[in-house]
Amino acid sequence: MKVAELMTPSPDTIGPEATLEEAARRILEKRYGSLPVADREGHLLGLLQVEELLPRPENIPFSDVEALQLFGEWVDESLLQEIYRRYQKTPVKAVMRTDIPRVRPEDPAGRALEVLLTTEVRHLPVVDRENKVVGILTRSDFLKLFLRRG
């Protein structure tokens, strides 16, 4: 089985200059877990996953305590309004992941599953030979496959 048989073709993408507010709204409206970031010609530049939009726990240096960090800065509850203001002006390119694996439509589906299971990427961009986004593959796509085959 090939990646092309499982992928969602022609996924929505977002440009690197779009704001995090715009990206978050699109992710919520479409119920996506991520958006591929592409230039005007459709070339893959990176991936914006929901995880990049949310504060994440980090260990405070020299302490056993964990605190929340967002965009590399410490966050507390009083900063929620400030987070929204940042979403309005911060471009996607500032937080998108660029070190992402990718697959091609003709690749074996098993290779894609291995990538999804061995990396932090939950949404695997599918690109053509020119690195243009042609699809997206998720862990859920494999669950659907397993249920159909059962």
Salt bridges, closest charged atoms under 4 A:
ASP12 OD2 - LYS30 NZ 3.36
GLU17 OE2 - LYS93 NZ 2.76
GLU21 OE2 - ARG25 NH2 3.01
ASP39 OD2 - HIS43 ND1 3.19
GLU51 OE2 - ARG122 NH1 3.19
GLU52 OE2 - ARG56 NH2 3.94
GLU73 OE1 - ARG86 NH2 2.94
GLU82 OE1 - ARG85 NE 3.31
GLU82 OE2 - ARG86 NE 3.79
ASP99 OD1 - ARG97 NE 3.48
GLU106 OE2 - ARG129 NH2 3.32
ASP107 OD2 - ARG111 NH1 3.51
GLU120 OE1 - ARG97 NH1 3.98
GLU130 OE1 - LYS132 NZ 3.72
ASP141 OD1 - LYS144 NZ 3.91
